[in-house]
Amino acid sequence: MDDSHSNASVVIISPLATEQWLEMIGDNRLVDAILDRIMHSAHPIKLQGESMRKKLNSLTHGEHLS
């Protein structure tokens, strides 16, 4: 990440909103450090709606688990 800063684009994909990172990571200082470095020049895109994997999959939930 350090080498890419200001030199290249970086795509970070997470199923969690940044507000949920503290709960998952558990260390407030670490979460603050990560977000400070990546969010100042970020272009966040929030996707909404059902997962395309679920929409395109013809299996039911029960069939998928077996």
CHARMM-style PDB file with segment names, atoms N, HN, CA, C and O in Angstrom:
ATOM      1  N   MET     1       0.830  -1.187   0.000  1.00  0.00      PROA
ATOM      2  CA  MET     1       0.000   0.000   0.000  1.00  0.00      PROA
ATOM      3  C   MET     1       0.870   1.243   0.000  1.00  0.00      PROA
ATOM      4  O   MET     1       0.570   2.219  -0.688  1.00  0.00      PROA
ATOM      5  N   ASP     2       1.935   1.207   0.764  1.00  0.00      PROA
ATOM      6  HN  ASP     2       2.178   0.414   1.322  1.00  0.00      PROA
ATOM      7  CA  ASP     2       2.811   2.372   0.856  1.00  0.00      PROA
ATOM      8  C   ASP     2       3.412   2.720  -0.499  1.00  0.00      PROA
ATOM      9  O   ASP     2       3.488   3.893  -0.863  1.00  0.00      PROA
ATOM     10  N   ASP     3       3.842   1.704  -1.248  1.00  0.00      PROA
ATOM     11  HN  ASP     3       3.781   0.750  -0.952  1.00  0.00      PROA
ATOM     12  CA  ASP     3       4.459   1.936  -2.558  1.00  0.00      PROA
ATOM     13  C   ASP     3       3.462   2.462  -3.579  1.00  0.00      PROA
ATOM     14  O   ASP     3       3.835   3.193  -4.497  1.00  0.00      PROA
ATOM     15  N   SER     4       2.190   2.091  -3.420  1.00  0.00      PROA
ATOM     16  HN  SER     4       1.887   1.498  -2.674  1.00  0.00      PROA
ATOM     17  CA  SER     4       1.168   2.512  -4.375  1.00  0.00      PROA
ATOM     18  C   SER     4       0.658   3.920  -4.121  1.00  0.00      PROA
ATOM     19  O   SER     4       0.094   4.542  -5.022  1.00  0.00      PROA
ATOM     20  N   HSD     5       0.843   4.427  -2.924  1.00  0.00      PROA
ATOM     21  HN  HSD     5       1.301   3.921  -2.193  1.00  0.00      PROA
ATOM     22  CA  HSD     5       0.302   5.737  -2.568  1.00  0.00      PROA
ATOM     23  C   HSD     5       0.781   6.811  -3.538  1.00  0.00      PROA
ATOM     24  O   HSD     5       1.984   7.006  -3.714  1.00  0.00      PROA
ATOM     25  N   SER     6      -0.139   7.488  -4.149  1.00  0.00      PROA
ATOM     26  HN  SER     6      -1.116   7.330  -4.005  1.00  0.00      PROA
ATOM     27  CA  SER     6       0.110   8.574  -5.113  1.00  0.00      PROA
ATOM     28  C   SER     6       0.745   8.103  -6.416  1.00  0.00      PROA
ATOM     29  O   SER     6       1.074   8.929  -7.267  1.00  0.00      PROA
ATOM     30  N   ASN     7       0.924   6.805  -6.592  1.00  0.00      PROA
ATOM     31  HN  ASN     7       0.657   6.134  -5.901  1.00  0.00      PROA
ATOM     32  CA  ASN     7       1.546   6.298  -7.817  1.00  0.00      PROA
ATOM     33  C   ASN     7       0.634   5.387  -8.626  1.00  0.00      PROA
ATOM     34  O   ASN     7       0.818   5.230  -9.833  1.00  0.00      PROA
ATOM     35  N   ALA     8      -0.342   4.790  -7.966  1.00  0.00      PROA
ATOM     36  HN  ALA     8      -0.491   4.917  -6.986  1.00  0.00      PROA
ATOM     37  CA  ALA     8      -1.194   3.822  -8.645  1.00  0.00      PROA
ATOM     38  C   ALA     8      -2.555   3.775  -7.968  1.00  0.00      PROA
ATOM     39  O   ALA     8      -2.723   4.249  -6.844  1.00  0.00      PROA
ATOM     40  N   SER     9      -3.514   3.202  -8.661  1.00  0.00      PROA
ATOM     41  HN  SER     9      -3.378   2.817  -9.573  1.00  0.00      PROA
ATOM     42  CA  SER     9      -4.838   3.016  -8.087  1.00  0.00      PROA
ATOM     43  C   SER     9      -4.869   1.728  -7.277  1.00  0.00      PROA
ATOM     44  O   SER     9      -4.212   0.743  -7.614  1.00  0.00      PROA
ATOM     45  N   VAL    10      -5.638   1.761  -6.215  1.00  0.00      PROA
ATOM     46  HN  VAL    10      -6.171   2.561  -5.942  1.00  0.00      PROA
ATOM     47  CA  VAL    10      -5.811   0.586  -5.368  1.00  0.00      PROA
ATOM     48  C   VAL    10      -7.306   0.398  -5.157  1.00  0.00      PROA
ATOM     49  O   VAL    10      -8.011   1.351  -4.826  1.00  0.00      PROA
ATOM     50  N   VAL    11      -7.788  -0.814  -5.344  1.00  0.00      PROA
ATOM     51  HN  VAL    11      -7.215  -1.588  -5.613  1.00  0.00      PROA
ATOM     52  CA  VAL    11      -9.192  -1.131  -5.122  1.00  0.00      PROA
ATOM     53  C   VAL    11      -9.283  -2.006  -3.882  1.00  0.00      PROA
ATOM     54  O   VAL    11      -8.648  -3.057  -3.798  1.00  0.00      PROA
ATOM     55  N   ILE    12     -10.078  -1.559  -2.927  1.00  0.00      PROA
ATOM     56  HN  ILE    12     -10.593  -0.705  -2.995  1.00  0.00      PROA
ATOM     57  CA  ILE    12     -10.319  -2.324  -1.711  1.00  0.00      PROA
ATOM     58  C   ILE    12     -11.799  -2.659  -1.691  1.00  0.00      PROA
ATOM     59  O   ILE    12     -12.648  -1.773  -1.790  1.00  0.00      PROA
ATOM     60  N   ILE    13     -12.101  -3.936  -1.562  1.00  0.00      PROA
ATOM     61  HN  ILE    13     -11.412  -4.656  -1.482  1.00  0.00      PROA
ATOM     62  CA  ILE    13     -13.488  -4.390  -1.564  1.00  0.00      PROA
ATOM     63  C   ILE    13     -13.766  -5.056  -0.226  1.00  0.00      PROA
ATOM     64  O   ILE    13     -13.001  -5.907   0.229  1.00  0.00      PROA
ATOM     65  N   SER    14     -14.863  -4.661   0.395  1.00  0.00      PROA
ATOM     66  HN  SER    14     -15.484  -3.969   0.026  1.00  0.00      PROA
ATOM     67  CA  SER    14     -15.227  -5.246   1.674  1.00  0.00      PROA
ATOM     68  C   SER    14     -16.735  -5.433   1.743  1.00  0.00      PROA
ATOM     69  O   SER    14     -17.492  -4.559   1.321  1.00  0.00      PROA
ATOM     70  N   PRO    15     -17.170  -6.564   2.272  1.00  0.00      PROA
ATOM     71  CA  PRO    15     -18.606  -6.749   2.454  1.00  0.00      PROA
ATOM     72  C   PRO    15     -19.137  -5.936   3.632  1.00  0.00      PROA
ATOM     73  O   PRO    15     -20.348  -5.834   3.829  1.00  0.00      PROA
ATOM     74  N   LEU    16     -18.226  -5.361   4.411  1.00  0.00      PROA
ATOM     75  HN  LEU    16     -17.242  -5.443   4.250  1.00  0.00      PROA
ATOM     76  CA  LEU    16     -18.609  -4.576   5.579  1.00  0.00      PROA
ATOM     77  C   LEU    16     -18.443  -3.091   5.312  1.00  0.00      PROA
ATOM     78  O   LEU    16     -17.493  -2.666   4.655  1.00  0.00      PROA
ATOM     79  N   ALA    17     -19.368  -2.319   5.825  1.00  0.00      PROA
ATOM     80  HN  ALA    17     -20.139  -2.664   6.359  1.00  0.00      PROA
ATOM     81  CA  ALA    17     -19.215  -0.860   5.785  1.00  0.00      PROA
ATOM     82  C   ALA    17     -18.067  -0.483   6.720  1.00  0.00      PROA
ATOM     83  O   ALA    17     -17.802  -1.193   7.691  1.00  0.00      PROA
ATOM     84  N   THR    18     -17.394   0.610   6.442  1.00  0.00      PROA
ATOM     85  HN  THR    18     -17.608   1.187   5.654  1.00  0.00      PROA
ATOM     86  CA  THR    18     -16.264   1.015   7.281  1.00  0.00      PROA
ATOM     87  C   THR    18     -16.676   1.213   8.739  1.00  0.00      PROA
ATOM     88  O   THR    18     -15.855   1.072   9.645  1.00  0.00      PROA
ATOM     89  N   GLU    19     -17.946   1.538   8.960  1.00  0.00      PROA
ATOM     90  HN  GLU    19     -18.613   1.653   8.224  1.00  0.00      PROA
ATOM     91  CA  GLU    19     -18.424   1.713  10.323  1.00  0.00      PROA
ATOM     92  C   GLU    19     -18.382   0.390  11.097  1.00  0.00      PROA
ATOM     93  O   GLU    19     -18.370   0.400  12.328  1.00  0.00      PROA
ATOM     94  N   GLN    20     -18.359  -0.724  10.404  1.00  0.00      PROA
ATOM     95  HN  GLN    20     -18.369  -0.732   9.404  1.00  0.00      PROA
ATOM     96  CA  GLN    20     -18.342  -2.036  11.042  1.00  0.00      PROA
ATOM     97  C   GLN    20     -16.929  -2.598  11.213  1.00  0.00      PROA
ATOM     98  O   GLN    20     -16.766  -3.664  11.806  1.00  0.00      PROA
ATOM     99  N   TRP    21     -15.921  -1.914  10.712  1.00  0.00      PROA
ATOM    100  HN  TRP    21     -16.054  -1.048  10.230  1.00  0.00      PROA
ATOM    101  CA  TRP    21     -14.563  -2.421  10.786  1.00  0.00      PROA
ATOM    102  C   TRP    21     -14.077  -2.552  12.226  1.00  0.00      PROA
ATOM    103  O   TRP    21     -13.377  -3.510  12.553  1.00  0.00      PROA
ATOM    104  N   LEU    22     -14.440  -1.604  13.091  1.00  0.00      PROA
ATOM    105  HN  LEU    22     -15.009  -0.826  12.825  1.00  0.00      PROA
ATOM    106  CA  LEU    22     -13.993  -1.666  14.482  1.00  0.00      PROA
ATOM    107  C   LEU    22     -14.481  -2.951  15.136  1.00  0.00      PROA
ATOM    108  O   LEU    22     -13.727  -3.618  15.843  1.00  0.00      PROA
ATOM    109  N   GLU    23     -15.729  -3.292  14.901  1.00  0.00      PROA
ATOM    110  HN  GLU    23     -16.342  -2.750  14.326  1.00  0.00      PROA
ATOM    111  CA  GLU    23     -16.281  -4.513  15.489  1.00  0.00      PROA
ATOM    112  C   GLU    23     -15.502  -5.745  15.021  1.00  0.00      PROA
ATOM    113  O   GLU    23     -15.252  -6.656  15.810  1.00  0.00      PROA
ATOM    114  N   MET    24     -15.122  -5.776  13.754  1.00  0.00      PROA
ATOM    115  HN  MET    24     -15.325  -5.036  13.113  1.00  0.00      PROA
ATOM    116  CA  MET    24     -14.412  -6.942  13.215  1.00  0.00      PROA
ATOM    117  C   MET    24     -12.928  -6.953  13.589  1.00  0.00      PROA
ATOM    118  O   MET    24     -12.379  -8.010  13.901  1.00  0.00      PROA
ATOM    119  N   ILE    25     -12.285  -5.805  13.561  1.00  0.00      PROA
ATOM    120  HN  ILE    25     -12.732  -4.946  13.308  1.00  0.00      PROA
ATOM    121  CA  ILE    25     -10.849  -5.746  13.833  1.00  0.00      PROA
ATOM    122  C   ILE    25     -10.588  -5.708  15.338  1.00  0.00      PROA
ATOM    123  O   ILE    25      -9.666  -6.360  15.829  1.00  0.00      PROA
ATOM    124  N   GLY    26     -11.395  -4.950  16.063  1.00  0.00      PROA
ATOM    125  HN  GLY    26     -12.144  -4.420  15.664  1.00  0.00      PROA
ATOM    126  CA  GLY    26     -11.305  -4.946  17.517  1.00  0.00      PROA
ATOM    127  C   GLY    26     -10.307  -3.972  18.130  1.00  0.00      PROA
ATOM    128  O   GLY    26     -10.248  -3.857  19.354  1.00  0.00      PROA
ATOM    129  N   ASP    27      -9.536  -3.283  17.335  1.00  0.00      PROA
ATOM    130  HN  ASP    27      -9.584  -3.377  16.340  1.00  0.00      PROA
ATOM    131  CA  ASP    27      -8.545  -2.339  17.867  1.00  0.00      PROA
ATOM    132  C   ASP    27      -8.814  -0.962  17.270  1.00  0.00      PROA
ATOM    133  O   ASP    27      -8.565  -0.730  16.087  1.00  0.00      PROA
ATOM    134  N   ASN    28      -9.319  -0.060  18.088  1.00  0.00      PROA
ATOM    135  HN  ASN    28      -9.521  -0.248  19.049  1.00  0.00      PROA
ATOM    136  CA  ASN    28      -9.718   1.269  17.621  1.00  0.00      PROA
ATOM    137  C   ASN    28      -8.554   2.022  16.975  1.00  0.00      PROA
ATOM    138  O   ASN    28      -8.739   2.674  15.948  1.00  0.00      PROA
ATOM    139  N   ARG    29      -7.370   1.943  17.556  1.00  0.00      PROA
ATOM    140  HN  ARG    29      -7.219   1.413  18.391  1.00  0.00      PROA
ATOM    141  CA  ARG    29      -6.215   2.665  16.984  1.00  0.00      PROA
ATOM    142  C   ARG    29      -5.848   2.117  15.611  1.00  0.00      PROA
ATOM    143  O   ARG    29      -5.508   2.880  14.707  1.00  0.00      PROA
ATOM    144  N   LEU    30      -5.916   0.814  15.454  1.00  0.00      PROA
ATOM    145  HN  LEU    30      -6.192   0.195  16.188  1.00  0.00      PROA
ATOM    146  CA  LEU    30      -5.591   0.203  14.166  1.00  0.00      PROA
ATOM    147  C   LEU    30      -6.612   0.588  13.103  1.00  0.00      PROA
ATOM    148  O   LEU    30      -6.241   0.920  11.977  1.00  0.00      PROA
ATOM    149  N   VAL    31      -7.890   0.545  13.451  1.00  0.00      PROA
ATOM    150  HN  VAL    31      -8.191   0.275  14.366  1.00  0.00      PROA
ATOM    151  CA  VAL    31      -8.948   0.930  12.506  1.00  0.00      PROA
ATOM    152  C   VAL    31      -8.789   2.398  12.109  1.00  0.00      PROA
ATOM    153  O   VAL    31      -8.898   2.737  10.931  1.00  0.00      PROA
ATOM    154  N   ASP    32      -8.533   3.265  13.085  1.00  0.00      PROA
ATOM    155  HN  ASP    32      -8.444   2.990  14.042  1.00  0.00      PROA
ATOM    156  CA  ASP    32      -8.326   4.688  12.776  1.00  0.00      PROA
ATOM    157  C   ASP    32      -7.140   4.886  11.851  1.00  0.00      PROA
ATOM    158  O   ASP    32      -7.213   5.690  10.921  1.00  0.00      PROA
ATOM    159  N   ALA    33      -6.049   4.171  12.086  1.00  0.00      PROA
ATOM    160  HN  ALA    33      -5.989   3.518  12.841  1.00  0.00      PROA
ATOM    161  CA  ALA    33      -4.858   4.295  11.239  1.00  0.00      PROA
ATOM    162  C   ALA    33      -5.149   3.840   9.810  1.00  0.00      PROA
ATOM    163  O   ALA    33      -4.748   4.495   8.849  1.00  0.00      PROA
ATOM    164  N   ILE    34      -5.850   2.714   9.680  1.00  0.00      PROA
ATOM    165  HN  ILE    34      -6.176   2.182  10.461  1.00  0.00      PROA
ATOM    166  CA  ILE    34      -6.189   2.198   8.344  1.00  0.00      PROA
ATOM    167  C   ILE    34      -7.076   3.188   7.608  1.00  0.00      PROA
ATOM    168  O   ILE    34      -6.803   3.538   6.460  1.00  0.00      PROA
ATOM    169  N   LEU    35      -8.135   3.640   8.267  1.00  0.00      PROA
ATOM    170  HN  LEU    35      -8.356   3.355   9.199  1.00  0.00      PROA
ATOM    171  CA  LEU    35      -9.081   4.539   7.608  1.00  0.00      PROA
ATOM    172  C   LEU    35      -8.456   5.888   7.283  1.00  0.00      PROA
ATOM    173  O   LEU    35      -8.756   6.468   6.239  1.00  0.00      PROA
ATOM    174  N   ASP    36      -7.588   6.399   8.158  1.00  0.00      PROA
ATOM    175  HN  ASP    36      -7.344   5.928   9.006  1.00  0.00      PROA
ATOM    176  CA  ASP    36      -6.907   7.660   7.875  1.00  0.00      PROA
ATOM    177  C   ASP    36      -6.100   7.569   6.594  1.00  0.00      PROA
ATOM    178  O   ASP    36      -6.061   8.518   5.810  1.00  0.00      PROA
ATOM    179  N   ARG    37      -5.460   6.440   6.379  1.00  0.00      PROA
ATOM    180  HN  ARG    37      -5.491   5.669   7.015  1.00  0.00      PROA
ATOM    181  CA  ARG    37      -4.594   6.280   5.202  1.00  0.00      PROA
ATOM    182  C   ARG    37      -5.361   6.034   3.909  1.00  0.00      PROA
ATOM    183  O   ARG    37      -4.933   6.475   2.843  1.00  0.00      PROA
ATOM    184  N   ILE    38      -6.489   5.335   3.992  1.00  0.00      PROA
ATOM    185  HN  ILE    38      -6.837   4.977   4.858  1.00  0.00      PROA
ATOM    186  CA  ILE    38      -7.158   4.989   2.733  1.00  0.00      PROA
ATOM    187  C   ILE    38      -8.348   5.878   2.393  1.00  0.00      PROA
ATOM    188  O   ILE    38      -8.716   5.973   1.222  1.00  0.00      PROA
ATOM    189  N   MET    39      -8.955   6.523   3.364  1.00  0.00      PROA
ATOM    190  HN  MET    39      -8.657   6.445   4.315  1.00  0.00      PROA
ATOM    191  CA  MET    39     -10.193   7.244   3.093  1.00  0.00      PROA
ATOM    192  C   MET    39      -9.991   8.695   2.657  1.00  0.00      PROA
ATOM    193  O   MET    39     -10.907   9.291   2.089  1.00  0.00      PROA
ATOM    194  N   HSD    40      -8.827   9.273   2.906  1.00  0.00      PROA
ATOM    195  HN  HSD    40      -8.083   8.788   3.367  1.00  0.00      PROA
ATOM    196  CA  HSD    40      -8.658  10.688   2.580  1.00  0.00      PROA
ATOM    197  C   HSD    40      -8.717  10.974   1.084  1.00  0.00      PROA
ATOM    198  O   HSD    40      -9.084  12.076   0.677  1.00  0.00      PROA
ATOM    199  N   SER    41      -8.357   9.988   0.263  1.00  0.00      PROA
ATOM    200  HN  SER    41      -8.058   9.092   0.594  1.00  0.00      PROA
ATOM    201  CA  SER    41      -8.430  10.204  -1.189  1.00  0.00      PROA
ATOM    202  C   SER    41      -9.295   9.149  -1.866  1.00  0.00      PROA
ATOM    203  O   SER    41      -9.182   8.920  -3.071  1.00  0.00      PROA
ATOM    204  N   ALA    42     -10.160   8.509  -1.084  1.00  0.00      PROA
ATOM    205  HN  ALA    42     -10.252   8.695  -0.106  1.00  0.00      PROA
ATOM    206  CA  ALA    42     -10.979   7.416  -1.608  1.00  0.00      PROA
ATOM    207  C   ALA    42     -12.230   7.927  -2.316  1.00  0.00      PROA
ATOM    208  O   ALA    42     -12.684   9.049  -2.092  1.00  0.00      PROA
ATOM    209  N   HSD    43     -12.758   7.085  -3.160  1.00  0.00      PROA
ATOM    210  HN  HSD    43     -12.389   6.174  -3.342  1.00  0.00      PROA
ATOM    211  CA  HSD    43     -14.039   7.309  -3.825  1.00  0.00      PROA
ATOM    212  C   HSD    43     -14.939   6.130  -3.463  1.00  0.00      PROA
ATOM    213  O   HSD    43     -15.084   5.197  -4.253  1.00  0.00      PROA
ATOM    214  N   PRO    44     -15.548   6.165  -2.272  1.00  0.00      PROA
ATOM    215  CA  PRO    44     -16.358   5.022  -1.845  1.00  0.00      PROA
ATOM    216  C   PRO    44     -17.598   4.842  -2.719  1.00  0.00      PROA
ATOM    217  O   PRO    44     -18.251   5.811  -3.106  1.00  0.00      PROA
ATOM    218  N   ILE    45     -17.902   3.600  -3.017  1.00  0.00      PROA
ATOM    219  HN  ILE    45     -17.372   2.813  -2.702  1.00  0.00      PROA
ATOM    220  CA  ILE    45     -19.093   3.249  -3.779  1.00  0.00      PROA
ATOM    221  C   ILE    45     -19.842   2.202  -2.966  1.00  0.00      PROA
ATOM    222  O   ILE    45     -19.327   1.112  -2.717  1.00  0.00      PROA
ATOM    223  N   LYS    46     -21.058   2.539  -2.557  1.00  0.00      PROA
ATOM    224  HN  LYS    46     -21.476   3.424  -2.760  1.00  0.00      PROA
ATOM    225  CA  LYS    46     -21.870   1.585  -1.815  1.00  0.00      PROA
ATOM    226  C   LYS    46     -22.819   0.903  -2.768  1.00  0.00      PROA
ATOM    227  O   LYS    46     -23.614   1.553  -3.447  1.00  0.00      PROA
ATOM    228  N   LEU    47     -22.730  -0.404  -2.814  1.00  0.00      PROA
ATOM    229  HN  LEU    47     -22.084  -0.931  -2.262  1.00  0.00      PROA
ATOM    230  CA  LEU    47     -23.625  -1.182  -3.661  1.00  0.00      PROA
ATOM    231  C   LEU    47     -24.851  -1.567  -2.847  1.00  0.00      PROA
ATOM    232  O   LEU    47     -24.754  -1.857  -1.654  1.00  0.00      PROA
ATOM    233  N   GLN    48     -25.983  -1.567  -3.493  1.00  0.00      PROA
ATOM    234  HN  GLN    48     -26.061  -1.332  -4.462  1.00  0.00      PROA
ATOM    235  CA  GLN    48     -27.218  -1.917  -2.811  1.00  0.00      PROA
ATOM    236  C   GLN    48     -27.928  -3.011  -3.586  1.00  0.00      PROA
ATOM    237  O   GLN    48     -27.686  -3.213  -4.776  1.00  0.00      PROA
ATOM    238  N   GLY    49     -28.802  -3.706  -2.894  1.00  0.00      PROA
ATOM    239  HN  GLY    49     -28.999  -3.542  -1.927  1.00  0.00      PROA
ATOM    240  CA  GLY    49     -29.577  -4.744  -3.556  1.00  0.00      PROA
ATOM    241  C   GLY    49     -29.041  -6.128  -3.274  1.00  0.00      PROA
ATOM    242  O   GLY    49     -28.040  -6.309  -2.580  1.00  0.00      PROA
ATOM    243  N   GLU    50     -29.724  -7.081  -3.822  1.00  0.00      PROA
ATOM    244  HN  GLU    50     -30.537  -6.934  -4.385  1.00  0.00      PROA
ATOM    245  CA  GLU    50     -29.379  -8.487  -3.628  1.00  0.00      PROA
ATOM    246  C   GLU    50     -28.101  -8.824  -4.383  1.00  0.00      PROA
ATOM    247  O   GLU    50     -27.821  -8.245  -5.432  1.00  0.00      PROA
ATOM    248  N   SER    51     -27.344  -9.745  -3.856  1.00  0.00      PROA
ATOM    249  HN  SER    51     -27.572 -10.216  -3.004  1.00  0.00      PROA
ATOM    250  CA  SER    51     -26.125 -10.225  -4.491  1.00  0.00      PROA
ATOM    251  C   SER    51     -26.455 -10.825  -5.858  1.00  0.00      PROA
ATOM    252  O   SER    51     -27.419 -11.579  -5.986  1.00  0.00      PROA
ATOM    253  N   MET    52     -25.674 -10.499  -6.863  1.00  0.00      PROA
ATOM    254  HN  MET    52     -24.891  -9.885  -6.758  1.00  0.00      PROA
ATOM    255  CA  MET    52     -25.889 -11.072  -8.197  1.00  0.00      PROA
ATOM    256  C   MET    52     -25.659 -12.579  -8.171  1.00  0.00      PROA
ATOM    257  O   MET    52     -26.284 -13.308  -8.941  1.00  0.00      PROA
ATOM    258  N   ARG    53     -24.776 -13.056  -7.303  1.00  0.00      PROA
ATOM    259  HN  ARG    53     -24.267 -12.464  -6.678  1.00  0.00      PROA
ATOM    260  CA  ARG    53     -24.561 -14.485  -7.170  1.00  0.00      PROA
ATOM    261  C   ARG    53     -25.849 -15.182  -6.756  1.00  0.00      PROA
ATOM    262  O   ARG    53     -26.186 -16.251  -7.265  1.00  0.00      PROA
ATOM    263  N   LYS    54     -26.562 -14.557  -5.824  1.00  0.00      PROA
ATOM    264  HN  LYS    54     -26.288 -13.689  -5.410  1.00  0.00      PROA
ATOM    265  CA  LYS    54     -27.834 -15.129  -5.381  1.00  0.00      PROA
ATOM    266  C   LYS    54     -28.893 -15.016  -6.473  1.00  0.00      PROA
ATOM    267  O   LYS    54     -29.673 -15.948  -6.669  1.00  0.00      PROA
ATOM    268  N   LYS    55     -28.933 -13.916  -7.171  1.00  0.00      PROA
ATOM    269  HN  LYS    55     -28.300 -13.159  -7.012  1.00  0.00      PROA
ATOM    270  CA  LYS    55     -29.934 -13.724  -8.223  1.00  0.00      PROA
ATOM    271  C   LYS    55     -29.743 -14.698  -9.377  1.00  0.00      PROA
ATOM    272  O   LYS    55     -30.718 -15.201  -9.935  1.00  0.00      PROA
ATOM    273  N   LEU    56     -28.496 -14.966  -9.735  1.00  0.00      PROA
ATOM    274  HN  LEU    56     -27.704 -14.558  -9.281  1.00  0.00      PROA
ATOM    275  CA  LEU    56     -28.214 -15.808 -10.898  1.00  0.00      PROA
ATOM    276  C   LEU    56     -28.176 -17.291 -10.562  1.00  0.00      PROA
ATOM    277  O   LEU    56     -28.214 -18.134 -11.458  1.00  0.00      PROA
ATOM    278  N   ASN    57     -28.102 -17.613  -9.282  1.00  0.00      PROA
ATOM    279  HN  ASN    57     -28.071 -16.929  -8.554  1.00  0.00      PROA
ATOM    280  CA  ASN    57     -28.026 -18.999  -8.866  1.00  0.00      PROA
ATOM    281  C   ASN    57     -29.433 -19.585  -8.810  1.00  0.00      PROA
ATOM    282  O   ASN    57     -30.311 -19.030  -8.150  1.00  0.00      PROA
ATOM    283  N   SER    58     -29.648 -20.693  -9.492  1.00  0.00      PROA
ATOM    284  HN  SER    58     -28.935 -21.144 -10.028  1.00  0.00      PROA
ATOM    285  CA  SER    58     -30.984 -21.284  -9.519  1.00  0.00      PROA
ATOM    286  C   SER    58     -31.250 -22.203  -8.335  1.00  0.00      PROA
ATOM    287  O   SER    58     -32.378 -22.663  -8.157  1.00  0.00      PROA
ATOM    288  N   LEU    59     -30.227 -22.482  -7.516  1.00  0.00      PROA
ATOM    289  HN  LEU    59     -29.310 -22.109  -7.661  1.00  0.00      PROA
ATOM    290  CA  LEU    59     -30.418 -23.350  -6.365  1.00  0.00      PROA
ATOM    291  C   LEU    59     -31.156 -22.611  -5.251  1.00  0.00      PROA
ATOM    292  O   LEU    59     -30.997 -21.402  -5.087  1.00  0.00      PROA
ATOM    293  N   THR    60     -31.954 -23.336  -4.498  1.00  0.00      PROA
ATOM    294  HN  THR    60     -32.084 -24.318  -4.630  1.00  0.00      PROA
ATOM    295  CA  THR    60     -32.580 -22.743  -3.323  1.00  0.00      PROA
ATOM    296  C   THR    60     -31.554 -22.716  -2.205  1.00  0.00      PROA
ATOM    297  O   THR    60     -30.494 -23.331  -2.322  1.00  0.00      PROA
ATOM    298  N   HSD    61     -31.852 -22.017  -1.132  1.00  0.00      PROA
ATOM    299  HN  HSD    61     -32.712 -21.517  -1.037  1.00  0.00      PROA
ATOM    300  CA  HSD    61     -30.935 -21.902  -0.007  1.00  0.00      PROA
ATOM    301  C   HSD    61     -30.593 -23.280   0.556  1.00  0.00      PROA
ATOM    302  O   HSD    61     -29.428 -23.559   0.840  1.00  0.00      PROA
ATOM    303  N   GLY    62     -31.601 -24.148   0.720  1.00  0.00      PROA
ATOM    304  HN  GLY    62     -32.547 -23.922   0.489  1.00  0.00      PROA
ATOM    305  CA  GLY    62     -31.368 -25.496   1.235  1.00  0.00      PROA
ATOM    306  C   GLY    62     -30.517 -26.345   0.325  1.00  0.00      PROA
ATOM    307  O   GLY    62     -29.669 -27.098   0.806  1.00  0.00      PROA
ATOM    308  N   GLU    63     -30.717 -26.248  -0.983  1.00  0.00      PROA
ATOM    309  HN  GLU    63     -31.406 -25.636  -1.374  1.00  0.00      PROA
ATOM    310  CA  GLU    63     -29.936 -27.001  -1.950  1.00  0.00      PROA
ATOM    311  C   GLU    63     -28.485 -26.538  -1.950  1.00  0.00      PROA
ATOM    312  O   GLU    63     -27.568 -27.343  -2.115  1.00  0.00      PROA
ATOM    313  N   HSD    64     -28.287 -25.251  -1.765  1.00  0.00      PROA
ATOM    314  HN  HSD    64     -29.032 -24.598  -1.630  1.00  0.00      PROA
ATOM    315  CA  HSD    64     -26.948 -24.677  -1.784  1.00  0.00      PROA
ATOM    316  C   HSD    64     -26.117 -25.204  -0.613  1.00  0.00      PROA
ATOM    317  O   HSD    64     -24.914 -25.418  -0.758  1.00  0.00      PROA
ATOM    318  N   LEU    65     -26.748 -25.414   0.544  1.00  0.00      PROA
ATOM    319  HN  LEU    65     -27.726 -25.240   0.662  1.00  0.00      PROA
ATOM    320  CA  LEU    65     -26.022 -25.849   1.729  1.00  0.00      PROA
ATOM    321  C   LEU    65     -25.710 -27.338   1.722  1.00  0.00      PROA
ATOM    322  O   LEU    65     -24.808 -27.768   2.440  1.00  0.00      PROA
ATOM    323  N   SER    66     -26.412 -28.131   0.949  1.00  0.00      PROA
ATOM    324  HN  SER    66     -27.146 -27.783   0.365  1.00  0.00      PROA
ATOM    325  CA  SER    66     -26.187 -29.588   0.982  1.00  0.00      PROA
ATOM    326  C   SER    66     -25.096 -30.010   0.032  1.00  0.00      PROA
ATOM    327  OT1 SER    66     -24.783 -31.197  -0.061  1.00  0.00      PROA
TER     328      SER     66
END
